[in-house]
Amino acid sequence: METRSSKTGVQQHAQLKAYTDWAEYHSQQDPMAVFYDTKEQHMAEVCRTLWATGYVAQFGVDAGHTLRIMASYFRKKVFGFDAWHTKGPGLPDRWTGNIDHSRAFTWTPQSFRELKKSMPRNVKLVPGLFDKQKIQDALPKGDAALISIDCDTGASTTTVLEAVRPTLGPGTRIIFDEYANYAGWRQHEFGAWQRFCEKYKIEYEYFGICEMDVSIEITDIKG
């Protein structure tokens, strides 16, 4: 019998609390996000209704499932950033509150080459740990239209947000892949975005949500 003192019981209790915490927070937002049945449907609607012009990029690609969806909506170059074979297994920092990822996201040079060959022609992959200068050097000049942040942890999310900050503006949409609905959600992508918005006086509205991923649209930047 599982109890709250067992591993499974603690995880289930923490997850239920996270659902409740997010539901209470989200219910206070005006407007609230639209709920989508699947991550694919959510991503497709964000892309289909995008009105801002500029570059499209994803940070945290792994095997590239959602990057392929993004690329299918645009003729222009779509950029994908991730560490892949340039690091050891696991995330570069601890994803507290979530399950153990110390052996996940492991790539060899050969598996990365195969991934690169399988990508749509309009996709450009940029391997390496997230670094502000490297990101800025790799991205094209101009504004950001759509950014997908699948960085998992707060530290990596902050690095990416600081790198793209000069290119953000009204109409820019950001999809956060692990924004809410798990234990510790306030400490990572959500927390990094809230601190970033406070620092640079960014105003935004929620666009969509499915499971842990949430999308926003920037309405104004006063900082």
C-alpha positions in Angstrom: 0.0 0.0 0.0 1.4 3.4 -1.0 1.3 6.2 1.6 2.3 9.8 1.4 5.6 8.8 3.1 6.5 6.5 0.2 8.2 7.8 -2.9 5.2 7.4 -5.1 2.8 8.8 -2.5 5.0 11.9 -2.0 5.2 12.5 -5.8 1.4 12.1 -6.2 0.7 14.5 -3.3 3.2 17.1 -4.6 1.7 16.8 -8.1 -1.8 17.3 -6.9 -0.7 20.4 -4.9 1.0 21.7 -8.1 -2.2 21.3 -10.1 -4.2 23.2 -7.4 -1.6 25.9 -7.1 -1.5 26.5 -10.9 -5.3 26.4 -11.2 -5.6 29.1 -8.5 -3.0 31.3 -10.2 -4.3 30.8 -13.7 -7.9 31.5 -12.7 -6.8 35.0 -11.6 -5.4 35.9 -15.0 -7.3 38.1 -17.4 -7.5 36.9 -20.1 -7.0 33.2 -19.2 -5.2 30.9 -21.6 -7.1 28.7 -24.1 -6.9 25.0 -23.2 -5.6 22.6 -25.9 -6.0 18.8 -26.0 -2.4 18.1 -27.1 1.0 19.8 -27.2 0.9 19.5 -31.0 -2.4 21.3 -31.3 -1.2 24.0 -29.0 2.0 24.5 -31.0 0.2 24.5 -34.3 -2.3 27.2 -33.1 0.5 29.4 -31.8 2.2 29.2 -35.2 -0.9 29.4 -37.3 -2.2 32.6 -35.7 1.2 34.4 -35.3 1.1 37.9 -36.6 4.5 39.2 -35.6 7.4 39.1 -38.0 10.9 38.1 -37.3 13.0 35.0 -36.5 11.7 31.7 -35.1 13.8 29.7 -32.7 13.6 26.9 -30.2 15.9 26.4 -27.2 15.9 22.8 -26.0 15.3 20.7 -29.1 16.4 17.1 -28.1 15.0 14.8 -30.8 13.2 17.7 -32.5 9.5 16.7 -32.5 8.1 20.1 -31.8 10.8 21.9 -33.8 9.5 20.0 -36.9 6.0 21.2 -36.2 7.3 24.8 -36.0 9.3 24.5 -39.2 6.3 23.2 -41.1 4.6 26.6 -40.6 7.4 28.8 -42.0 9.4 29.0 -45.2 12.1 31.0 -43.5 15.0 29.5 -41.5 14.0 28.1 -38.1 16.8 27.8 -35.5 17.2 25.0 -32.9 19.6 25.3 -30.0 20.6 22.4 -27.7 23.7 20.9 -26.1 23.3 17.4 -27.7 26.7 15.7 -27.9 28.7 18.7 -26.5 28.0 17.7 -22.9 27.6 14.5 -20.8 24.3 12.9 -19.9 21.6 14.9 -18.0 20.8 18.6 -17.7 23.6 21.1 -16.9 21.9 22.1 -13.7 19.3 20.5 -11.3 15.7 20.4 -12.2 14.4 20.5 -8.6 10.9 19.3 -8.0 10.8 17.0 -11.0 11.9 13.4 -11.6 15.6 12.6 -12.0 17.0 13.6 -15.4 20.7 12.9 -14.6 20.9 10.3 -17.4 18.5 11.9 -19.9 19.2 13.8 -23.1 22.3 11.9 -24.0 23.7 12.2 -27.5 26.7 11.0 -29.4 28.3 12.8 -32.3 27.0 10.2 -34.7 23.4 10.4 -33.3 23.5 14.2 -33.7 24.7 13.9 -37.3 21.8 11.6 -38.0 19.4 14.0 -36.3 20.7 16.9 -38.4 20.2 15.0 -41.6 16.6 14.2 -40.7 15.6 17.8 -40.1 13.6 19.8 -42.6 15.7 21.9 -45.0 14.6 25.2 -43.3 16.0 24.1 -39.9 19.4 25.1 -38.6 20.7 23.3 -35.5 23.1 25.1 -33.2 24.8 22.7 -30.8 26.3 23.7 -27.5 25.3 24.7 -23.9 23.2 27.8 -23.8 25.5 30.9 -23.8 24.3 34.5 -24.2 27.0 35.5 -26.7 26.8 32.3 -28.7 23.0 32.6 -29.0 23.2 36.3 -30.1 25.9 35.4 -32.7 23.8 32.6 -34.2 20.5 34.4 -34.4 19.7 36.6 -37.4 19.5 40.4 -37.0 16.0 41.7 -36.2 13.0 41.0 -34.0 11.8 37.8 -32.6 8.4 36.5 -33.8 8.3 33.1 -32.0 10.5 31.5 -29.4 10.1 28.1 -27.9 11.7 27.6 -24.5 12.2 24.0 -23.5 15.0 24.7 -21.1 13.5 22.9 -18.1 15.4 24.8 -15.4 15.3 28.3 -14.2 19.0 29.0 -14.7 19.0 27.9 -18.4 15.8 29.8 -19.1 17.2 33.0 -17.6 20.3 32.7 -19.9 18.1 32.3 -23.0 15.8 35.2 -22.0 18.7 37.6 -21.4 20.2 36.6 -24.8 17.0 37.3 -26.8 15.9 40.3 -24.8 16.9 43.0 -27.4 14.8 41.2 -30.0 11.6 41.0 -28.0 8.6 43.3 -28.7 4.8 43.5 -28.8 3.5 40.5 -30.7 6.4 38.2 -29.9 5.1 34.8 -28.7 7.0 32.5 -26.3 6.0 28.9 -25.7 7.4 27.5 -22.4 7.4 23.7 -22.4 7.7 23.2 -18.6 6.0 26.3 -17.2 3.4 24.9 -14.8 1.6 21.9 -13.4 4.5 20.1 -11.7 6.0 20.3 -8.3 8.5 23.1 -8.3 7.0 25.0 -11.3 7.4 28.4 -9.6 11.2 27.9 -9.4 12.0 27.2 -13.0 10.7 28.5 -16.4 7.8 30.3 -14.7 10.0 31.9 -12.1 12.6 32.9 -14.6 10.0 34.6 -16.8 8.4 36.4 -13.9 11.7 37.8 -12.7 12.6 38.7 -16.3 9.3 40.6 -16.8 9.7 42.5 -13.5 13.3 43.4 -14.4 12.5 44.8 -17.8 8.9 45.9 -17.2 7.4 43.5 -19.8 3.6 43.1 -20.0 2.1 40.0 -21.6 -1.1 37.9 -21.9 -1.5 34.2 -21.7 -2.3 32.6 -25.1 -2.6 28.8 -24.6 -1.9 25.9 -22.2 -1.6 22.1 -22.5 -0.4 20.0 -19.6 2.9 21.7 -18.5 3.4 23.9 -21.6 2.1 27.5 -21.7 2.3 30.2 -24.3 2.3 33.9 -23.9 2.2 37.0 -26.1 4.1 40.1 -25.2 1.9 43.2 -25.3 4.3 46.0 -24.2 7.8 46.5 -23.0 8.3 49.6 -20.8 11.8 48.9 -19.5 
